[in-house]
């Protein structure tokens, strides 16, 4: 696996290849089980896209990164002028 050969965000099929799986169903299963989170869908409705950073965490057996930092309880305050 040469990480530099991949763009920072990949489709499910490419994510499966990156992780060494024969089938993309392994990535979809990890997503269903909450062990892997996509960054979103390409174009909003297209295929799921996966960050290589998230795939690396998954391969190390780490839980998905939080989308909001645990110490952040709300949206930032608008300090105005």
DSSP file (Angstrom, degrees, kcal/mol; ACC not computed):
  #  RESIDUE AA STRUCTURE BP1 BP2  ACC     N-H-->O    O-->H-N    N-H-->O    O-->H-N    TCO  KAPPA ALPHA  PHI   PSI    X-CA   Y-CA   Z-CA
    1    1 A X              0   0    0      0, 0.0     2,-0.8     0, 0.0     3,-0.1   0.000 360.0 360.0 360.0 111.3    0.0    0.0    0.0
    2    2 A X    >   -     0   0    0      1,-0.2     3,-1.9     2,-0.0     4,-0.2  -0.875 360.0-164.5-102.7 101.5    1.6    3.2   -1.2
    3    3 A X  G >  S+     0   0    0     -2,-0.8     3,-1.8     1,-0.3    -1,-0.2   0.823  85.1  62.3 -57.9 -34.4   -0.4    6.0    0.4
    4    4 A X  G 3  S+     0   0    0      1,-0.3    -1,-0.3    -3,-0.1     4,-0.1   0.691  92.1  66.1 -67.7 -17.3    1.1    8.6   -1.9
    5    5 A X  G <  S+     0   0    0     -3,-1.9     2,-0.3     2,-0.1    -1,-0.3   0.534  95.8  70.9 -79.8  -5.5   -0.5    6.8   -4.9
    6    6 A X  S <  S-     0   0    0     -3,-1.8     4,-0.1    -4,-0.2     2,-0.1  -0.849  83.1-120.0-113.6 146.7   -4.0    7.7   -3.6
    7    7 A X        -     0   0    0     -2,-0.3    45,-0.1     2,-0.2    -2,-0.1  -0.341  39.1-102.5 -71.7 166.6   -5.8   11.0   -3.4
    8    8 A X  S    S+     0   0    0      1,-0.1    44,-2.4    43,-0.1     2,-0.4   0.762 109.6  40.7 -65.7 -24.0   -6.8   12.2    0.1
    9    9 A X  E    S+A   51   0A   0     42,-0.2     2,-0.3    43,-0.1    42,-0.2  -0.989  74.3 179.9-127.4 134.6  -10.5   11.1   -0.5
   10   10 A X  E     -A   50   0A   0     40,-2.7    40,-3.0    -2,-0.4    -4,-0.0  -0.895  27.7-107.1-133.5 159.4  -11.5    7.9   -2.3
   11   11 A X  E  >  -A   49   0A   0     -2,-0.3     4,-2.6    38,-0.2     5,-0.2  -0.221  44.1 -97.8 -74.2 172.5  -14.6    6.0   -3.3
   12   12 A X  H  > S+     0   0    0     36,-0.6     4,-2.3     1,-0.2     5,-0.2   0.897 123.9  51.7 -60.8 -42.1  -15.8    2.9   -1.6
   13   13 A X  H  > S+     0   0    0      1,-0.2     4,-1.8     2,-0.2    -1,-0.2   0.918 113.2  43.6 -63.0 -43.2  -14.2    0.6   -4.2
   14   14 A X  H  > S+     0   0    0      2,-0.2     4,-2.8     1,-0.2    -1,-0.2   0.867 110.7  56.1 -70.5 -35.7  -10.8    2.4   -3.9
   15   15 A X  H  X S+     0   0    0     -4,-2.6     4,-2.1     2,-0.2    -2,-0.2   0.903 106.7  50.6 -61.1 -40.6  -11.1    2.4   -0.1
   16   16 A X  H  X>S+     0   0    0     -4,-2.3     5,-2.9     2,-0.2     4,-0.7   0.922 111.2  47.8 -63.3 -43.9  -11.5   -1.4   -0.2
   17   17 A X  H ><5S+     0   0    0     -4,-1.8     3,-1.1     3,-0.2    -2,-0.2   0.927 110.4  52.2 -60.9 -45.5   -8.4   -1.7   -2.4
   18   18 A X  H 3<5S+     0   0    0     -4,-2.8    -1,-0.2     1,-0.3    -2,-0.2   0.870 111.1  47.4 -58.4 -39.2   -6.5    0.6   -0.1
   19   19 A X  H 3<5S-     0   0    0     -4,-2.1    -1,-0.3    -5,-0.2    -2,-0.2   0.548 119.0-111.2 -82.2  -7.2   -7.4   -1.6    2.9
   20   20 A X  T <<5 +     0   0    0     -3,-1.1     2,-0.2    -4,-0.7    -3,-0.2   0.668  68.3 143.4  87.3  17.1   -6.5   -4.8    1.1
   21   21 A X      < -     0   0    0     -5,-2.9    -1,-0.3    -6,-0.2    -2,-0.1  -0.622  48.5-146.1 -89.5 149.9  -10.1   -6.1    0.8
   22   22 A X  S    S+     0   0    0     -2,-0.2     2,-0.3     1,-0.1    -1,-0.1   0.805  85.2  40.0 -79.6 -31.4  -11.3   -8.0   -2.3
   23   23 A X  S >  S-     0   0    0     -7,-0.1     3,-1.1     1,-0.1     4,-0.3  -0.910  71.8-135.6-123.6 146.7  -14.8   -6.6   -2.1
   24   24 A X  T >> S+     0   0    0     -2,-0.3     4,-1.8     1,-0.2     3,-0.8   0.646  94.6  83.9 -70.3 -15.4  -16.2   -3.1   -1.2
   25   25 A X  H 3> S+     0   0    0      1,-0.3     4,-2.4     2,-0.2    -1,-0.2   0.789  80.8  62.7 -61.4 -26.7  -18.8   -4.8    1.0
   26   26 A X  H <> S+     0   0    0     -3,-1.1     4,-2.0     2,-0.2    -1,-0.3   0.879 104.5  46.6 -65.5 -37.2  -16.2   -4.9    3.8
   27   27 A X  H <> S+     0   0    0     -3,-0.8     4,-2.0    -4,-0.3    -2,-0.2   0.914 112.4  49.7 -69.5 -43.4  -16.1   -1.1    3.9
   28   28 A X  H  X S+     0   0    0     -4,-1.8     4,-2.5     1,-0.2    -2,-0.2   0.893 110.8  50.5 -63.2 -38.9  -19.9   -0.8    3.8
   29   29 A X  H  X S+     0   0    0     -4,-2.4     4,-2.3     2,-0.2     6,-0.2   0.920 108.6  51.0 -64.7 -44.2  -20.1   -3.3    6.7
   30   30 A X  H  <>S+     0   0    0     -4,-2.0     5,-2.5     1,-0.2     6,-0.9   0.880 111.3  49.6 -60.5 -37.4  -17.6   -1.3    8.7
   31   31 A X  H ><5S+     0   0    0     -4,-2.0     3,-1.4     4,-0.2    -2,-0.2   0.934 109.7  49.8 -66.0 -46.9  -19.7    1.8    8.1
   32   32 A X  H 3<5S+     0   0    0     -4,-2.5    -2,-0.2     1,-0.3    -1,-0.2   0.869 111.1  50.4 -59.0 -37.0  -22.9    0.1    9.1
   33   33 A X  T 3<5S-     0   0    0     -4,-2.3    -1,-0.3    -5,-0.2    -2,-0.2   0.464 116.2-115.4 -83.0  -1.2  -21.3   -1.1   12.3
   34   34 A X  T < 5S+     0   0    0     -3,-1.4    30,-0.4    -4,-0.3    -3,-0.2   0.633  85.3 116.1  80.1  13.7  -20.0    2.4   13.1
   35   35 A X  S   <S+     0   0    0     -5,-2.5     2,-0.3    -6,-0.2    -4,-0.2   0.557  78.6  31.5 -89.9  -8.1  -16.3    1.4   12.8
   36   36 A X        -     0   0    0     -6,-0.9     2,-0.4    -5,-0.1    -2,-0.3  -0.987  67.3-157.4-151.1 136.0  -15.7    3.8    9.9
   37   37 A X        -     0   0    0     -2,-0.3    14,-0.4    -3,-0.1    28,-0.1  -0.962  13.4-138.5-119.5 131.8  -17.3    7.1    8.9
   38   38 A X        -     0   0    0     -2,-0.4    12,-0.2    12,-0.1     3,-0.1  -0.376  16.7-129.1 -76.3 163.9  -17.3    8.5    5.3
   39   39 A X        -     0   0    0     10,-2.6     2,-0.3     1,-0.4    11,-0.2   0.633  68.1 -81.3 -85.3 -14.9  -16.7   12.2    4.7
   40   40 A X  E     -B   49   0A   0      9,-0.9     9,-3.0     2,-0.0     2,-0.4  -0.916  57.5 -52.6 145.6-169.6  -19.9   12.4    2.7
   41   41 A X  E >   -B   48   0A   0     -2,-0.3     3,-1.9     7,-0.2     2,-0.4  -0.843  53.5-108.1-105.0 140.8  -21.2   11.7   -0.8
   42   42 A X  G >> S-     0   0    0      5,-2.5     4,-1.9    -2,-0.4     3,-0.6  -0.515 106.6  -0.3 -66.3 123.4  -19.6   13.0   -3.9
   43   43 A X  G 34 S-     0   0    0     -2,-0.4    -1,-0.3     1,-0.2    -3,-0.0   0.592 121.7 -80.3  72.2  10.3  -21.8   15.7   -5.3
   44   44 A X  G <4 S+     0   0    0     -3,-1.9    -1,-0.2     3,-0.1    -2,-0.1   0.001 130.8  39.5  88.7 -30.3  -24.3   15.1   -2.4
   45   45 A X  T <4 S+     0   0    0     -3,-0.6    -2,-0.2    -4,-0.1    -1,-0.1   0.396  95.8  91.7-130.0  -1.7  -25.9   12.1   -4.0
   46   46 A X  S  < S-     0   0    0     -4,-1.9    -3,-0.1     1,-0.2     3,-0.1   0.199  88.3 -41.0 -80.4-157.5  -23.0   10.2   -5.5
   47   47 A X        -     0   0    0     -6,-0.1    -5,-2.5     1,-0.1    -1,-0.2  -0.293  69.6 -93.4 -69.1 153.1  -20.9    7.4   -4.0
   48   48 A X  E     - B   0  41A   0     -7,-0.2   -36,-0.6    -3,-0.1     2,-0.4  -0.366  40.1-146.2 -60.6 144.0  -19.6    7.6   -0.4
   49   49 A X  E     -AB  11  40A   0     -9,-3.0   -10,-2.6   -38,-0.2    -9,-0.9  -0.932   9.7-158.2-117.2 143.1  -16.2    9.2   -0.1
   50   50 A X  E     -A   10   0A   0    -40,-3.0   -40,-2.7    -2,-0.4     2,-0.3  -0.953  14.3-129.8-124.8 136.8  -13.7    8.1    2.5
   51   51 A X  E  >  -A    9   0A   0     -2,-0.4     4,-2.1   -14,-0.4     3,-0.3  -0.673  15.4-135.4 -83.0 137.0  -10.7   10.0    3.9
   52   52 A X  H  > S+     0   0    0    -44,-2.4     4,-2.7    -2,-0.3     5,-0.2   0.860 107.4  59.5 -59.0 -34.0   -7.4    8.1    3.8
   53   53 A X  H  > S+     0   0    0    -45,-0.3     4,-2.0     1,-0.2    -1,-0.2   0.909 106.2  46.5 -60.4 -42.1   -6.8    9.4    7.4
   54   54 A X  H  > S+     0   0    0     -3,-0.3     4,-2.3     2,-0.2    -1,-0.2   0.882 111.6  51.4 -67.4 -38.4  -10.1    7.7    8.5
   55   55 A X  H  X S+     0   0    0     -4,-2.1     4,-2.5     2,-0.2    -2,-0.2   0.893 108.4  51.6 -65.8 -38.9   -9.1    4.5    6.7
   56   56 A X  H  X S+     0   0    0     -4,-2.7     4,-1.6     2,-0.2    -2,-0.2   0.914 109.8  49.4 -63.3 -42.2   -5.7    4.5    8.4
   57   57 A X  H  <>S+     0   0    0     -4,-2.0     5,-2.5     1,-0.2     4,-0.4   0.929 111.6  49.7 -60.7 -44.9   -7.4    4.9   11.8
   58   58 A X  H ><5S+     0   0    0     -4,-2.3     3,-1.3     1,-0.2    -2,-0.2   0.911 109.2  50.9 -59.8 -44.9   -9.7    2.0   11.0
   59   59 A X  H 3<5S+     0   0    0     -4,-2.5    -1,-0.2     1,-0.3    -2,-0.2   0.797 107.6  53.3 -66.8 -28.0   -6.8   -0.2    9.9
   60   60 A X  T 3<5S-     0   0    0     -4,-1.6    -1,-0.3    -5,-0.2    -2,-0.2   0.524 119.2-113.1 -81.2  -4.9   -5.0    0.6   13.2
   61   61 A X  T < 5 +     0   0    0     -3,-1.3    -3,-0.2    -4,-0.4     2,-0.2   0.637  69.6 141.8  83.4  14.8   -8.2   -0.5   15.0
   62   62 A X      < -     0   0    0     -5,-2.5    -1,-0.3    -6,-0.2     3,-0.1  -0.568  55.8-105.4 -87.2 152.6   -8.9    2.9   16.4
   63   63 A X        -     0   0    0     -2,-0.2   -28,-0.1     1,-0.1    -1,-0.1  -0.321  50.7 -80.4 -70.0 161.0  -12.5    4.2   16.6
   64   64 A X        -     0   0    0    -30,-0.4    -1,-0.1     1,-0.1   -28,-0.1  -0.282  54.0-101.4 -59.5 147.0  -13.7    6.8   14.1
   65   65 A X        -     0   0    0    -28,-0.1     2,-0.1     1,-0.1    -1,-0.1  -0.400  40.6-103.7 -67.2 145.7  -12.6   10.4   14.9
   66   66 A X        -     0   0    0      1,-0.1    -1,-0.1    -3,-0.1     3,-0.1  -0.446  17.3-145.4 -67.5 143.1  -15.2   12.6   16.4
   67   67 A X  S    S+     0   0    0      1,-0.2     2,-0.4    -2,-0.1    -1,-0.1   0.759  91.6  39.2 -81.1 -23.9  -16.7   15.1   14.0
   68   68 A X  S    S-     0   0    0      4,-0.0    -1,-0.2     5,-0.0    -2,-0.0  -0.992 100.2-107.3-124.0 132.5  -17.0   17.6   16.8
   69   69 A X    >   -     0   0    0     -2,-0.4     3,-1.9     1,-0.1    -2,-0.1  -0.285  26.7-125.0 -57.6 139.5  -14.2   18.0   19.4
   70   70 A X  T 3  S+     0   0    0      1,-0.3    -1,-0.1    -4,-0.0    -3,-0.0   0.762 109.3  54.9 -60.9 -25.3  -15.4   16.5   22.8
   71   71 A X  T 3  S+     0   0    0      1,-0.0     2,-0.7     2,-0.0    -1,-0.3   0.455  88.0  90.9 -87.7   0.7  -14.6   19.8   24.6
   72   72 A X    <   +     0   0    0     -3,-1.9     3,-0.1     1,-0.1     4,-0.0  -0.859  48.2 174.8-100.5 111.5  -16.8   21.8   22.2
   73   73 A X        -     0   0    0     -2,-0.7     2,-0.3     1,-0.1    -1,-0.1   0.678  61.3  -3.8 -91.5 -19.6  -20.3   22.0   23.7
   74   74 A X  S    S-     0   0    0      3,-0.0     3,-0.1     1,-0.0    -1,-0.1  -0.910  90.4 -58.9-157.1-178.7  -21.9   24.3   21.2
   75   75 A X  S    S-     0   0    0     -2,-0.3     3,-0.1     1,-0.1    -2,-0.1  -0.357  70.3 -86.8 -67.0 153.2  -21.4   26.5   18.1
   76   76 A X        -     0   0    0      1,-0.1     2,-0.2    -4,-0.0    -1,-0.1  -0.304  48.4-105.4 -62.3 146.3  -18.9   29.3   18.5
   77   77 A X        -     0   0    0     -3,-0.1     2,-0.9     1,-0.1    -1,-0.1  -0.468  26.0-121.5 -71.7 142.2  -20.2   32.5   20.0
   78   78 A X        -     0   0    0      1,-0.2    -1,-0.1    -2,-0.2    -3,-0.0  -0.773  28.0-174.5 -85.5 107.8  -20.7   35.4   17.6
   79   79 A X        -     0   0    0     -2,-0.9    -1,-0.2     1,-0.1    -2,-0.0   0.634  21.0-165.8 -83.0 -13.4  -18.4   38.1   19.1
   80   80 A X              0   0    0      1,-0.2    -1,-0.1    -3,-0.1    -3,-0.0   0.119 360.0 360.0  58.3-174.8  -19.5   40.8   16.6
   81   81 A X              0   0    0      0, 0.0    -1,-0.2     0, 0.0    -2,-0.0   0.432 360.0 360.0 -95.8 360.0  -17.8   44.1   16.1
